[in-house]
């Protein structure tokens, strides 16, 4: 009887350990899925922002050209324009 109780108790602890590990595995998989979705969304946002920056750069160049044609001074930016190009290329 004592041996039967010992084994039943041991089996119960093993089942509990398996249950806890299964829950942890499920949580890790859910977190992995969430991170993958977040990565996809951030990638889409980055692509959208990159296209927006390129569009704005084209608009700025066209505007600067029109201003120069009208002999209106175009102020120099407070930052090097090469930084924009590096960010878009990278």
Secondary structure, DSSP 4 states (H G I P E B T S, - for coil): -HHHHHHHHHHHHHHHHHHHHHHHHHHHHHHHHHHHHHHHHHHHHHHHHHHHHHHHHHHHHHHHHHHHHTT---PPPSS-HHHHHHHHH-
